[in-house]
């Protein structure tokens, strides 16, 4: 599975691109916007973990943080 395919599956294909996907000084806060089911959240995280383990190890820190 590719990152493009994951983004399309979860409707995030039009998300903004950044050079540095995650800064170590970033503080996460509670989402006040649209709710997401726990099942969908887990699907996204599992898909990203698959990429970390098999194709894109440079996103490992960001995925581990969330």
N, C-alpha and C positions, 0 to 999 in steps of 0.2 A: 504494500500500500504506500502511496506517495503522499507528501504533504498537500499537494494540490487536490488530490482525491479526498483527503480528510476534510479540508476546508470546504469543498463542495458538498460533502455529505452533511456537514453540520451548519451549512449556510453562513460560513465565515469567509467565503472566497473574496469578497470585496473589502476585507479588513485592511487597515492601513499597514504599510510596510515600514519597518524601522531597521536601522543598521545594527543597533545593539538591542536584542529582544528583551533583555531584563537587566536592570541595574541592581547590584547587591544592596544598595541603600533604599530601594523601594519598599514602602510599607503597604501591605494589602489592607483594605478596609471592606466592611460589609457592603454587599451589593444592594443599592437602593433602587435599582432599575428593574428590568424584566426578570421575573423568576425563572429558574431552570430546574427541571426535575433532577433529583439525585441520580436517577438512572442515566439520563442523558449526560450529566456531568461526568459520571464514571466512564461512560463510553468514550467521551472525548479524551479523558486522561489516559485510559488504556490505549487508545489509538496513538496518542503522542508518546507514551512509553515504548510502544512497539517501534516507533521511528527512532527514539533515542537508542534502543538496544540494537537495532539492525541497520540503520542508515544515517541518522543525523545526530551524532553524539554531542555536538556543540550546543544543543538546546537542553541538555541534561540538567543544568543548574536551575533553569527556570521551571522546568517540569517538576523537579524535586521540591522546589520551594512551595508550589501550589499544592 
